[in-house]
């Protein structure tokens, strides 16, 4: 997977703070099919660790995490 990976779904959690990004990410992943990729944007300072923890618990996979200014971009594969 590269930065050119086209996500199947995009979730914008900019301006939302814990627990909202976690809650919305979990709901979105539950709706998605196995093998699909979710692109998530978040600016909550706690989001990086919170999302990593969620993905470990739900047995999905983080393909990449990039940060530009204060915006985190996650690519998450539904396993």
Secondary structure, DSSP 4 states (H G I P E B T S, - for coil): --TTPPPSEEEEETT--TTHHHHHHHHHHHHSPTT-EEEEEE--TTHHHHHHHHHHHHT-EEEEEEEETTEEEEEEE--
